[in-house]
């Protein structure tokens, strides 16, 4: 890949900032398990993060507690950049999720480390906060991160749920954390799952 900065005269700070911006272009190549709403293809990480950021702007009133929306948006725009190195661990694959932890930490060190020191510390702090889910902002961001794939799978006649044999009981168990960050959205999510079962696009359990 050609280096567009090779023949330029820029400060070290700007060069680091631009190299980070070029690096995160790679999220456009990370495919996720859930499809676009029309079911035509899987979405990629860049689409996922953009979609979540817009959802945060629109749905902030449903957060369980008052939140700094700009902070939530920052989390959602940065939370999956580590998948450039670590890949996308399927939310319903417990072993893959556990195995991804160390890979994601190393990825955060490398990718955020491309930035100038102060910006590196800020971006890493945002990412760490999202992962810890210890603040209202992180819990709301996490709720949206779980709700968005549910909306897309339900829109796409089961989408990734159908492809991977995921049943309603598992969908509800894995995504119940939505309740912590946005109780009203969790109530809605349960209705969406019930509707998908009623319409035959999602099996209720392994015995169905």
N, CA, C and O of each residue as an XYZ file, in Angstrom:
832
protein
N       0.847     -1.200      0.000
C       0.000      0.000      0.000
C       0.882      1.249      0.000
O       1.820      1.343      0.791
N       0.598      2.175     -0.852
C       1.384      3.402     -0.956
C       1.182      4.281      0.273
O       0.075      4.388      0.800
N       2.265      4.907      0.720
C       2.204      5.824      1.861
C       1.979      7.239      1.338
O       2.901      7.819      0.764
N       0.792      7.818      1.512
C       0.511      9.146      0.959
C       1.259     10.262      1.674
O       1.304     11.388      1.179
N       1.850      9.967      2.837
C       2.554     10.992      3.600
C       4.052     10.989      3.329
O       4.776     11.858      3.815
N       4.522     10.005      2.548
C       5.969      9.811      2.384
C       6.672     11.038      1.823
O       7.784     11.352      2.249
N       6.067     11.726      0.896
C       6.728     12.859      0.233
C       6.251     14.205      0.766
O       6.440     15.234      0.118
N       5.635     14.197      1.941
C       5.086     15.440      2.487
C       5.951     15.961      3.624
O       6.752     15.230      4.205
N       5.773     17.229      3.925
C       6.454     17.834      5.066
C       5.391     18.183      6.104
O       4.677     19.177      5.970
N       5.299     17.362      7.125
C       4.316     17.585      8.186
C       5.010     17.439      9.533
O       6.061     16.806      9.639
N       4.415     18.026     10.547
C       4.953     17.859     11.893
C       4.765     16.420     12.336
O       3.933     15.697     11.788
N       5.537     16.006     13.326
C       5.383     14.648     13.862
C       3.975     14.446     14.401
O       3.399     13.369     14.245
N       3.423     15.467     15.029
C       2.070     15.358     15.589
C       1.040     15.091     14.497
O       0.220     14.181     14.619
N       1.085     15.884     13.433
C       0.114     15.700     12.358
C       0.331     14.361     11.665
O      -0.636     13.694     11.295
N       1.571     13.966     11.486
C       1.843     12.678     10.856
C       1.245     11.534     11.673
O       0.663     10.607     11.110
N       1.385     11.596     12.991
C       0.818     10.549     13.853
C      -0.706     10.550     13.775
O      -1.331      9.491     13.714
N      -1.292     11.727     13.777
C      -2.751     11.822     13.697
C      -3.267     11.252     12.373
O      -4.259     10.524     12.346
N      -2.587     11.589     11.286
C      -3.033     11.110      9.983
C      -2.789      9.610      9.826
O      -3.585      8.919      9.189
N      -1.702      9.102     10.397
C      -1.461      7.652     10.296
C      -2.530      6.871     11.065
O      -2.938      5.787     10.649
N      -2.975      7.433     12.186
C      -4.100      6.814     12.905
C      -5.357      6.845     12.040
O      -6.074      5.849     11.947
N      -5.621      7.976     11.415
C      -6.810      8.100     10.565
C      -6.758      7.130      9.383
O      -7.780      6.560      8.999
N      -5.573      6.944      8.812
C      -5.423      5.977      7.729
C      -5.593      4.548      8.243
O      -6.193      3.707      7.573
N      -5.068      4.283      9.424
C      -5.137      2.923      9.974
C      -6.580      2.492     10.225
O      -6.948      1.354      9.934
N      -7.390      3.389     10.759
C      -8.752      2.976     11.104
C      -9.636      2.778      9.871
O     -10.764      2.297      9.988
N      -9.129      3.146      8.686
C      -9.854      2.810      7.458
C     -10.058      1.299      7.356
O     -10.974      0.833      6.679
N      -9.195      0.539      8.037
C      -9.250     -0.922      7.946
C     -10.516     -1.504      8.575
O     -10.862     -2.652      8.299
N     -11.216     -0.730      9.420
C     -12.448     -1.273      9.998
C     -13.501     -1.525      8.927
O     -14.444     -2.286      9.141
N     -13.335     -0.877      7.764
C     -14.281     -1.073      6.667
C     -14.194     -2.481      6.083
O     -15.076     -2.904      5.336
N     -13.124     -3.205      6.428
C     -12.935     -4.561      5.917
C     -13.326     -5.633      6.935
O     -13.293     -6.823      6.619
N     -13.693     -5.230      8.142
C     -14.053     -6.207      9.178
C     -15.547     -6.483      9.088
O     -16.370     -5.639      9.442
N     -15.882     -7.669      8.613
C     -17.294     -8.035      8.450
C     -17.842     -8.621      9.747
O     -17.163     -9.372     10.447
N     -19.068     -8.264     10.045
C     -19.759     -8.743     11.239
C     -20.723     -9.875     10.876
O     -20.945    -10.154      9.698
N     -21.295    -10.524     11.898
C     -22.195    -11.651     11.634
C     -23.597    -11.209     11.268
O     -24.316    -11.932     10.578
N     -24.002    -10.006     11.731
C     -25.363     -9.578     11.411
C     -25.394     -8.839     10.075
O     -24.408     -8.212      9.688
N     -26.521     -8.911      9.370
C     -26.616     -8.313      8.037
C     -27.124     -6.882      8.093
O     -27.539     -6.391      9.143
N     -27.081     -6.225      6.944
C     -27.826     -4.987      6.782
C     -29.307     -5.299      6.926
O     -29.705     -6.461      6.849
N     -30.119     -4.286      7.130
C     -31.536     -4.535      7.385
C     -32.238     -5.230      6.215
O     -33.230     -5.931      6.416
N     -31.722     -5.035      4.983
C     -32.359     -5.701      3.844
C     -31.830     -7.112      3.622
O     -32.276     -7.811      2.711
N     -30.880     -7.530      4.453
C     -30.352     -8.887      4.355
C     -29.426     -9.127      3.184
O     -29.049    -10.269      2.922
N     -29.046     -8.061      2.463
C     -28.283     -8.242      1.225
C     -26.836     -8.668      1.455
O     -26.246     -9.346      0.614
N     -26.266     -8.274      2.585
C     -24.880     -8.645      2.901
C     -24.608     -8.337      4.363
O     -25.378     -7.614      4.995
N     -23.508     -8.882      4.917
C     -23.151     -8.504      6.288
C     -22.719     -7.047      6.345
O     -22.198     -6.508      5.369
N     -22.939     -6.415      7.487
C     -22.418     -5.066      7.656
C     -20.950     -5.154      8.061
O     -20.485     -6.201      8.514
N     -20.231     -4.058      7.897
C     -18.854     -4.021      8.375
C     -18.772     -3.154      9.635
O     -19.739     -2.490     10.008
N     -17.616     -3.172     10.275
C     -17.465     -2.457     11.544
C     -17.655     -0.951     11.402
O     -18.205     -0.307     12.296
N     -17.205     -0.391     10.289
C     -17.358      1.060     10.100
C     -18.840      1.430     10.048
O     -19.262      2.410     10.663
N     -19.617      0.650      9.320
C     -21.060      0.894      9.233
C     -21.706      0.736     10.599
O     -22.574      1.521     10.981
N     -21.276     -0.284     11.332
C     -21.818     -0.548     12.662
C     -21.574      0.634     13.597
O     -22.488      1.090     14.284
N     -20.342      1.124     13.619
C     -20.006      2.201     14.552
C     -20.684      3.514     14.176
O     -21.136      4.255     15.049
N     -20.754      3.803     12.876
C     -21.474      5.010     12.435
C     -22.949      4.926     12.843
O     -23.517      5.887     13.363
N     -23.551      3.771     12.600
C     -24.971      3.587     12.894
C     -25.232      3.789     14.390
O     -26.201      4.443     14.775
N     -24.365      3.224     15.222
C     -24.517      3.364     16.672
C     -24.375      4.812     17.119
O     -25.107      5.263     18.000
N     -23.438      5.545     16.518
C     -23.237      6.945     16.899
C     -24.494      7.762     16.615
O     -24.888      8.604     17.423
N     -25.119      7.515     15.471
C     -26.359      8.222     15.143
C     -27.475      7.802     16.106
O     -28.256      8.639     16.559
N     -27.545      6.525     16.412
C     -28.550      6.059     17.370
C     -28.383      6.751     18.717
O     -29.375      7.096     19.358
N     -27.145      6.958     19.154
C     -26.905      7.633     20.432
C     -27.451      9.055     20.410
O     -28.027      9.516     21.395
N     -27.272      9.745     19.299
C     -27.784     11.108     19.180
C     -29.309     11.141     19.242
O     -29.898     12.053     19.822
N     -29.933     10.143     18.642
C     -31.393     10.119     18.533
C     -32.064      9.567     19.783
O     -33.149     10.016     20.154
N     -31.426      8.595     20.435
C     -32.081      7.840     21.510
C     -31.575      8.169     22.910
O     -31.914      7.467     23.863
N     -30.776      9.216     23.053
C     -30.168      9.525     24.352
C     -31.196      9.695     25.465
O     -30.895      9.437     26.631
N     -32.389     10.122     25.121
C     -33.413     10.333     26.157
C     -33.829      9.037     26.850
O     -34.464      9.075     27.903
N     -33.474      7.882     26.261
C     -33.863      6.600     26.849
C     -32.771      5.984     27.724
O     -32.938      4.873     28.229
N     -31.674      6.683     27.903
C     -30.624      6.197     28.796
C     -31.175      6.094     30.214
O     -32.018      6.893     30.622
N     -30.697      5.111     30.952
C     -31.185      4.893     32.320
C     -30.876      6.068     33.221
O     -31.619      6.344     34.164
N     -29.789      6.763     32.942
C     -29.379      7.937     33.710
C     -28.960      9.020     32.711
O     -28.663      8.716     31.555
N     -28.935     10.282     33.153
C     -28.448     11.336     32.257
C     -27.030     11.015     31.777
O     -26.197     10.555     32.558
N     -26.762     11.258     30.502
C     -25.452     10.925     29.941
C     -24.883     12.110     29.157
O     -25.616     12.967     28.663
N     -23.564     12.126     29.062
C     -22.854     13.049     28.183
C     -22.878     12.400     26.800
O     -22.126     11.462     26.534
N     -23.738     12.902     25.929
C     -23.955     12.258     24.632
C     -22.673     12.255     23.795
O     -22.396     11.284     23.091
N     -21.896     13.331     23.868
C     -20.649     13.378     23.103
C     -19.712     12.259     23.540
O     -19.027     11.661     22.711
N     -19.681     11.978     24.826
C     -18.829     10.895     25.336
C     -19.338      9.541     24.832
O     -18.545      8.679     24.454
N     -20.643      9.362     24.829
C     -21.239      8.125     24.312
C     -20.882      7.942     22.840
O     -20.486      6.854     22.421
N     -21.022      9.006     22.064
C     -20.702      8.938     20.635
C     -19.233      8.577     20.436
O     -18.903      7.757     19.579
N     -18.352      9.187     21.228
C     -16.924      8.866     21.114
C     -16.678      7.386     21.379
O     -15.911      6.746     20.660
N     -17.320      6.842     22.400
C     -17.164      5.414     22.698
C     -17.603      4.558     21.525
O     -16.921      3.607     21.145
N     -18.739      4.902     20.960
C     -19.301      4.085     19.891
C     -18.496      4.181     18.599
O     -18.481      3.241     17.804
N     -17.828      5.313     18.387
C     -17.005      5.467     17.195
C     -15.631      4.815     17.343
O     -14.929      4.615     16.352
N     -15.244      4.483     18.581
C     -13.918      3.905     18.818
C     -13.956      2.463     19.312
O     -12.936      1.775     19.255
N     -15.097      1.988     19.794
C     -15.093      0.738     20.553
C     -14.651     -0.482     19.764
O     -14.110     -1.420     20.350
N     -14.862     -0.502     18.459
C     -14.507     -1.686     17.677
C     -13.272     -1.513     16.803
O     -12.989     -2.383     15.979
N     -12.525     -0.419     16.953
C     -11.316     -0.283     16.131
C     -10.298     -1.372     16.450
O      -9.457     -1.699     15.614
N     -10.369     -1.932     17.650
C      -9.438     -3.012     18.013
C      -9.633     -4.251     17.150
O      -8.742     -5.095     17.056
N     -10.798     -4.357     16.522
C     -11.061     -5.528     15.687
C     -10.248     -5.517     14.397
O     -10.242     -6.506     13.665
N      -9.561     -4.411     14.110
C      -8.609     -4.385     13.001
C      -7.574     -5.490     13.200
O      -7.209     -6.185     12.252
N      -7.107     -5.646     14.433
C      -6.122     -6.688     14.763
C      -6.775     -7.955     15.305
O      -6.372     -9.066     14.961
N      -7.787     -7.779     16.156
C      -8.344     -8.915     16.892
C      -9.450     -9.644     16.141
O      -9.763    -10.786     16.477
N     -10.051     -9.016     15.135
C     -11.177     -9.618     14.443
C     -12.454     -9.482     15.244
O     -12.437     -9.070     16.404
N     -13.563     -9.834     14.610
C     -14.876     -9.737     15.257
C     -15.211    -11.054     15.939
O     -15.395    -12.071     15.271
N     -15.290    -11.042     17.262
C     -15.676    -12.242     18.014
C     -17.196    -12.268     18.128
O     -17.799    -11.346     18.677
N     -17.809    -13.320     17.609
C     -19.270    -13.441     17.584
C     -19.823    -13.400     18.997
O     -19.364    -14.133     19.873
N     -20.808    -12.543     19.214
C     -21.338    -12.315     20.554
C     -21.901    -13.584     21.189
O     -21.918    -13.707     22.413
N     -22.363    -14.531     20.365
C     -22.945    -15.761     20.908
C     -21.920    -16.888     21.058
O     -22.280    -17.996     21.454
N     -20.653    -16.619     20.748
C     -19.584    -17.609     20.877
C     -18.774    -17.267     22.126
O     -17.853    -16.452     22.071
N     -19.120    -17.890     23.245
C     -18.496    -17.552     24.527
C     -16.989    -17.769     24.511
O     -16.235    -16.942     25.024
N     -16.550    -18.874     23.926
C     -15.119    -19.174     23.886
C     -14.360    -18.143     23.066
O     -13.279    -17.705     23.461
N     -14.923    -17.753     21.924
C     -14.272    -16.760     21.071
C     -14.197    -15.409     21.770
O     -13.199    -14.699     21.649
N     -15.243    -15.055     22.494
C     -15.247    -13.790     23.215
C     -14.166    -13.770     24.286
O     -13.475    -12.766     24.460
N     -14.020    -14.887     25.008
C     -12.991    -14.958     26.051
C     -11.594    -14.898     25.445
O     -10.699    -14.244     25.980
N     -11.419    -15.589     24.323
C     -10.102    -15.624     23.669
C      -9.717    -14.281     23.083
O      -8.535    -14.009     22.874
N     -10.697    -13.443     22.818
C     -10.434    -12.150     22.167
C      -9.924    -11.088     23.132
O      -9.398    -10.064     22.697
N     -10.071    -11.314     24.438
C      -9.756    -10.258     25.415
C      -8.310     -9.787     25.296
O      -8.062     -8.589     25.162
N      -7.360    -10.707     25.343
C      -5.952    -10.316     25.271
C      -5.601     -9.721     23.914
O      -4.805     -8.786     23.832
N      -6.188    -10.254     22.857
C      -5.941     -9.722     21.519
C      -6.425     -8.276     21.419
O      -5.761     -7.431     20.819
N      -7.578     -8.003     22.006
C      -8.134     -6.653     21.934
C      -7.309     -5.661     22.761
O      -7.138     -4.508     22.363
N      -6.803     -6.110     23.902
C      -5.949     -5.237     24.711
C      -4.674     -4.876     23.955
O      -4.252     -3.719     23.945
N      -4.068     -5.876     23.323
C      -2.857     -5.620     22.535
C      -3.161     -4.703     21.351
O      -2.361     -3.834     21.002
N      -4.328     -4.908     20.738
C      -4.734     -4.060     19.613
C      -4.939     -2.624     20.067
O      -4.556     -1.687     19.366
N      -5.540     -2.446     21.236
C      -5.742     -1.092     21.756
C      -4.406     -0.409     21.991
O      -4.252      0.774     21.689
N      -3.436     -1.145     22.528
C      -2.097     -0.580     22.738
C      -1.501     -0.106     21.412
O      -0.975      1.003     21.322
N      -1.587     -0.945     20.397
C      -0.954     -0.618     19.119
C      -1.673      0.511     18.383
O      -1.047      1.477     17.947
N      -2.989      0.380     18.250
C      -3.724      1.313     17.398
C      -3.826      2.701     18.032
O      -3.561      3.704     17.369
N      -4.207      2.766     19.302
C      -4.281      4.078     19.950
C      -2.882      4.657     20.153
O      -2.709      5.870     20.264
N      -1.885      3.767     20.200
C      -0.506      4.215     20.335
C       0.024      4.940     19.117
O       1.094      5.545     19.179
N      -0.698      4.892     18.014
C      -0.303      5.653     16.828
C      -0.496      7.151     17.033
O       0.155      7.958     16.369
N      -1.377      7.521     17.939
C      -1.716      8.929     18.169
C      -0.666      9.633     19.022
O       0.097      8.975     19.730
N      -0.618     10.971     18.961
C       0.204     11.717     19.917
C      -0.228     11.370     21.346
O      -1.380     11.005     21.579
N       0.693     11.485     22.290
C       0.490     10.945     23.643
C      -0.826     11.370     24.295
O      -1.564     10.521     24.795
N      -1.126     12.651     24.297
C      -2.343     13.112     24.972
C      -3.592     12.533     24.314
O      -4.528     12.138     25.008
N      -3.617     12.479     22.992
C      -4.765     11.909     22.297
C      -4.822     10.392     22.478
O      -5.904      9.812     22.562
N      -3.657      9.758     22.535
C      -3.627      8.326     22.827
C      -4.275      8.034     24.179
O      -5.091      7.121     24.303
N      -3.906      8.809     25.175
C      -4.455      8.593     26.523
C      -5.948      8.839     26.556
O      -6.686      8.113     27.221
N      -6.405      9.871     25.833
C      -7.843     10.153     25.787
C      -8.594      9.013     25.102
O      -9.579      8.505     25.638
N      -8.128      8.611     23.916
C      -8.827      7.569     23.156
C      -8.802      6.246     23.904
O      -9.809      5.540     23.946
N      -7.662      5.901     24.496
C      -7.583      4.654     25.256
C      -8.500      4.712     26.477
O      -9.116      3.713     26.848
N      -8.584      5.884     27.092
C      -9.489      6.040     28.233
C     -10.941      5.841     27.841
O     -11.705      5.213     28.574
N     -11.324      6.369     26.694
C     -12.688      6.184     26.182
C     -12.954      4.701     25.937
O     -14.002      4.180     26.319
N     -11.998      4.024     25.297
C     -12.161      2.594     25.001
C     -12.244      1.777     26.290
O     -13.111      0.914     26.424
N     -11.346      2.047     27.236
C     -11.353      1.330     28.514
C     -12.662      1.552     29.264
O     -13.196      0.628     29.878
N     -13.174      2.775     29.213
C     -14.437      3.087     29.892
C     -15.583      2.284     29.285
O     -16.421      1.750     30.012
N     -15.622      2.200     27.967
C     -16.658      1.406     27.313
C     -16.566     -0.056     27.746
O     -17.583     -0.683     28.042
N     -15.373     -0.587     27.781
C     -15.186     -1.999     28.137
C     -15.604     -2.280     29.577
O     -16.170     -3.336     29.859
N     -15.333     -1.350     30.487
C     -15.607     -1.571     31.911
C     -17.089     -1.464     32.257
O     -17.542     -2.083     33.219
N     -17.847     -0.691     31.488
C     -19.287     -0.496     31.722
C     -19.589      0.003     33.138
O     -20.592     -0.380     33.739
N     -18.708      0.866     33.662
C     -18.874      1.345     35.031
C     -19.483      2.740     35.112
O     -19.705      3.250     36.210
N     -19.758      3.368     33.964
C     -20.343      4.708     33.958
C     -21.682      4.669     33.211
O     -21.913      3.767     32.406
N     -22.562      5.641     33.474
C     -23.828      5.689     32.733
C     -23.610      5.739     31.220
O     -24.351      5.116     30.460
N     -22.582      6.488     30.785
C     -22.297      6.593     29.357
C     -21.922      5.242     28.764
O     -22.398      4.875     27.689
N     -21.070      4.507     29.465
C     -20.629      3.202     28.958
C     -21.781      2.200     28.938
O     -21.896      1.389     28.019
N     -22.624      2.264     29.954
C     -23.753      1.322     29.991
C     -24.759      1.627     28.887
O     -25.324      0.711     28.289
N     -24.984      2.909     28.615
C     -25.902      3.261     27.532
C     -25.298      2.894     26.180
O     -25.988      2.361     25.312
N     -24.015      3.179     26.004
C     -23.340      2.796     24.762
C     -23.408      1.287     24.571
O     -23.643      0.810     23.461
N     -23.203      0.538     25.643
C     -23.280     -0.915     25.560
C     -24.673     -1.403     25.212
O     -24.832     -2.381     24.481
N     -25.688     -0.716     25.740
C     -27.069     -1.085     25.422
C     -27.343     -0.915     23.931
O     -27.955     -1.779     23.305
N     -26.889      0.197     23.368
C     -27.092      0.428     21.930
C     -26.316     -0.592     21.098
O     -26.795     -1.053     20.062
N     -25.122     -0.936     21.557
C     -24.285     -1.903     20.846
C     -24.967     -3.268     20.759
O     -24.729     -4.021     19.814
N     -25.801     -3.587     21.726
C     -26.550     -4.855     21.699
C     -27.878     -4.719     20.951
O     -28.314     -5.653     20.279
N     -28.521     -3.548     21.071
C     -29.824     -3.366     20.434
C     -29.722     -3.318     18.912
O     -30.561     -3.886     18.213
N     -28.705     -2.647     18.402
C     -28.606     -2.444     16.952
C     -28.586     -3.754     16.169
O     -29.323     -3.871     15.190
N     -27.774     -4.754     16.553
C     -27.814     -6.020     15.811
C     -29.165     -6.733     15.923
O     -29.583     -7.424     14.995
N     -29.837     -6.565     17.050
C     -31.160     -7.176     17.195
C     -32.133     -6.574     16.189
O     -32.906     -7.292     15.554
N     -32.091     -5.260     16.048
C     -32.961     -4.594     15.076
C     -32.664     -5.077     13.660
O     -33.580     -5.308     12.871
N     -31.382     -5.228     13.344
C     -31.012     -5.613     11.988
C     -31.371     -7.075     11.697
O     -31.898     -7.388     10.629
N     -31.085     -7.957     12.642
C     -31.441     -9.361     12.438
C     -32.948     -9.544     12.307
O     -33.418    -10.313     11.467
N     -33.700     -8.834     13.140
C     -35.157     -8.944     13.073
C     -35.688     -8.386     11.754
O     -36.644     -8.921     11.192
N     -35.072     -7.312     11.259
C     -35.493     -6.716      9.985
C     -35.201     -7.633      8.810
O     -35.944     -7.654      7.829
N     -34.100     -8.401      8.915
C     -33.636     -9.242      7.802
C     -34.163    -10.678      7.919
O     -33.475    -11.630      7.549
N     -35.383    -10.823      8.434
C     -36.019    -12.142      8.549
C     -35.154    -13.154      9.297
O     -35.046    -14.315      8.900
N     -34.552    -12.700     10.366
C     -33.747    -13.597     11.192
C     -32.263    -13.412     10.990
O     -31.480    -13.666     11.905
N     -31.859    -12.976      9.811
C     -30.464    -12.637      9.555
C     -29.470    -13.614     10.134
O     -29.547    -14.818      9.889
N     -28.526    -13.086     10.912
C     -27.496    -13.911     11.537
C     -28.049    -14.903     12.538
O     -27.453    -15.959     12.751
N     -29.180    -14.585     13.158
C     -29.794    -15.556     14.065
C     -30.098    -16.848     13.320
O     -29.776    -17.940     13.786
N     -30.715    -16.707     12.168
C     -31.095    -17.888     11.389
C     -29.869    -18.625     10.862
O     -29.806    -19.853     10.927
N     -28.899    -17.883     10.344
C     -27.702    -18.494      9.766
C     -26.941    -19.315     10.799
O     -26.438    -20.396     10.492
N     -26.858    -18.801     12.019
C     -26.043    -19.437     13.052
C     -26.860    -20.246     14.061
O     -26.320    -20.713     15.064
N     -28.152    -20.412     13.799
C     -28.980    -21.237     14.676
C     -29.182    -20.666     16.062
O     -29.294    -21.416     17.031
N     -29.230    -19.352     16.171
C     -29.427    -18.705     17.468
C     -30.921    -18.661     17.788
O     -31.735    -18.287     16.944
N     -31.264    -19.041     18.995
C     -32.673    -19.091     19.401
C     -33.025    -17.916     20.320
O     -32.145    -17.250     20.865
N     -34.301    -17.684     20.473
C     -34.777    -16.527     21.234
C     -34.282    -16.531     22.671
O     -33.961    -15.476     23.220
N     -34.217    -17.699     23.282
C     -33.759    -17.755     24.672
C     -32.323    -17.252     24.789
O     -31.977    -16.577     25.758
N     -31.487    -17.580     23.804
C     -30.103    -17.101     23.814
C     -30.025    -15.613     23.510
O     -29.227    -14.896     24.113
N     -30.846    -15.146     22.581
C     -30.870    -13.717     22.264
C     -31.203    -12.909     23.515
O     -30.560    -11.898     23.799
N     -32.198    -13.356     24.250
C     -32.609    -12.633     25.450
C     -31.551    -12.715     26.543
O     -31.291    -11.725     27.228
N     -30.943    -13.876     26.711
C     -29.931    -14.040     27.758
C     -28.703    -13.173     27.489
O     -28.208    -12.494     28.388
N     -28.219    -13.199     26.265
C     -26.995    -12.466     25.918
C     -27.216    -10.959     25.936
O     -26.308    -10.204     26.283
N     -28.412    -10.514     25.565
C     -28.657     -9.086     25.413
C     -29.383     -8.437     26.580
O     -29.749     -7.264     26.503
N     -29.598     -9.176     27.653
C     -30.315     -8.622     28.800
C     -29.576     -7.452     29.435
O     -30.167     -6.693     30.203
N     -28.280     -7.295     29.124
C     -27.522     -6.154     29.664
C     -28.062     -4.824     29.145
O     -27.748     -3.773     29.702
N     -28.852     -4.857     28.108
C     -29.488     -3.616     27.626
C     -30.270     -2.962     28.766
O     -30.342     -1.736     28.856
N     -30.845     -3.780     29.622
C     -31.679     -3.282     30.709
C     -30.918     -2.340     31.633
O     -31.495     -1.398     32.177
N     -29.623     -2.591     31.813
C     -28.826     -1.762     32.719
C     -28.634     -0.352     32.188
O     -28.632      0.615     32.950
N     -28.473     -0.243     30.880
C     -28.200      1.071     30.297
C     -29.413      1.788     29.755
O     -29.409      3.011     29.615
N     -30.472      1.017     29.442
C     -31.655      1.634     28.820
C     -32.862      0.715     29.016
O     -33.221     -0.026     28.100
N     -33.491      0.751     30.185
C     -34.599     -0.166     30.488
C     -35.742     -0.119     29.478
O     -36.299     -1.161     29.132
N     -36.096      1.064     29.004
C     -37.189      1.155     28.032
C     -36.819      0.467     26.716
O     -37.668     -0.147     26.069
N     -35.572      0.571     26.335
C     -35.134     -0.086     25.103
C     -35.071     -1.597     25.290
O     -35.278     -2.347     24.337
N     -34.788     -2.049     26.506
C     -34.809     -3.487     26.773
C     -36.232     -4.028     26.687
O     -36.452     -5.113     26.149
N     -37.195     -3.280     27.211
C     -38.592     -3.693     27.095
C     -38.979     -3.809     25.627
O     -39.681     -4.741     25.234
N     -38.518     -2.859     24.819
C     -38.787     -2.904     23.381
C     -38.092     -4.106     22.738
O     -38.681     -4.797     21.907
N     -36.851     -4.350     23.124
C     -36.094     -5.472     22.547
C     -36.803     -6.799     22.790
O     -36.838     -7.660     21.911
N     -37.365     -6.960     23.980
C     -38.089     -8.196     24.277
C     -39.322     -8.351     23.385
O     -39.654     -9.456     22.955
N     -39.988     -7.241     23.115
C     -41.136     -7.285     22.208
C     -40.706     -7.636     20.781
O     -41.398     -8.371     20.078
N     -39.559     -7.103     20.367
C     -39.037     -7.413     19.033
C     -38.741     -8.898     18.911
O     -39.059     -9.513     17.893
N     -38.140     -9.473     19.930
C     -37.845    -10.908     19.925
C     -39.138    -11.713     19.886
O     -39.253    -12.670     19.120
N     -40.104    -11.332     20.703
C     -41.390    -12.039     20.707
C     -42.057    -11.971     19.335
O     -42.636    -12.954     18.872
N     -41.975    -10.811     18.687
C     -42.557    -10.668     17.353
C     -41.846    -11.530     16.326
O     -42.482    -12.097     15.438
N     -40.523    -11.630     16.445
C     -39.754    -12.468     15.516
C     -40.109    -13.940     15.688
O     -40.183    -14.686     14.712
N     -40.328    -14.350     16.928
C     -40.752    -15.738     17.185
C     -42.139    -15.971     16.604
O     -42.381    -16.979     15.940
N     -43.053    -15.031     16.859
C     -44.421    -15.166     16.359
C     -44.464    -15.234     14.836
O     -45.309    -15.922     14.263
N     -43.554    -14.521     14.187
C     -43.522    -14.495     12.714
C     -42.730    -15.649     12.119
O     -42.657    -15.793     10.899
N     -42.137    -16.470     12.976
C     -41.422    -17.644     12.490
C     -40.028    -17.381     11.964
O     -39.455    -18.243     11.297
N     -39.459    -16.209     12.244
C     -38.098    -15.934     11.768
C     -37.056    -16.184     12.861
O     -35.856    -16.047     12.621
N     -37.514    -16.548     14.056
C     -36.626    -16.852     15.174
C     -37.237    -17.972     15.996
O     -38.373    -17.852     16.456
N     -36.502    -19.055     16.186
C     -37.001    -20.151     17.019
C     -36.922    -19.752     18.490
O     -35.990    -19.063     18.905
N     -37.904    -20.187     19.271
C     -37.929    -19.769     20.678
C     -36.883    -20.481     21.519
O     -36.375    -19.911     22.484
N     -36.552    -21.727     21.165
C     -35.575    -22.482     21.940
C     -35.054    -23.678     21.169
O     -35.528    -23.945     20.065
N     -34.094    -24.405     21.715
C     -33.459    -25.502     20.997
C     -34.394    -26.648     20.640
O     -34.098    -27.427     19.734
N     -35.516    -26.759     21.338
C     -36.438    -27.878     21.072
C     -37.430    -27.562     19.973
O     -38.163    -28.450     19.537
N     -37.475    -26.324     19.514
C     -38.478    -25.944     18.490
C     -38.153    -26.561     17.141
O     -38.883    -26.349     16.173
